[in-house]
Amino acid sequence: MYQDEIVEEIHRIRQEYSRSFNHDLEAIFADLQKKQAESGMKVVNLSRKSGIIKY
């Protein structure tokens, strides 16, 4: 079976990141929110707004 080196590296990095938070999703989410806030980049909300008529 073909193994893509880039995909394998992404999986390894993701696993290490998750392991650093003991696989605690709430801690991972809090860390990502912190990094987002510290980045200073504008965050776009793509969720649908209520009151919009759907056809």
N, C-alpha and C positions, 0 to 999 in steps of 0.2 A: 504494500500500500504506500502511496506517495505521501510524504510528510513535508509540509512547507515550513522552512526554517523560520520565517517571519511569524507565522501563526503560532508555532511552538514557542517562540520567544515571548509573544504577547501572552500566551497562556501561563508561562512561567512567571512573568512579571505580575500578572493579575493574581496568581496564586500566592506569591510572596507578599503582595500588598494585603490581601485578605488575611493571611496568616499573621501579619504584623498587628492586626486588630483581633486576633483570636477568632476570626470568622464571624465577628459580631456586626451584623448589618447596621444596627443603629449607630455604632461607633464609626463604621466606614462612612455612613451617610453624613454624620456630623463632621467628619474630617473633610469630605468633599465640599460641604457647605462652607466650611472655614476657608478652604483653598479658593473657592469661588469668590467669597467676600474679599479676601486678600488680593485677588488678582486685579481688582479695580475695573474689570471689563463689564460692559453693560450686559445685563441678563434679559433675554427676550422671553416673554411668557406666550407660548403658542397654544395654551388651552383655550377652548371655545368660551366665549362670553355668554352669560345667560341673557335671555331676551331676544336672541337672534332666531328668527323664524326659519325652521328647517323645512325644505320641500321634499 
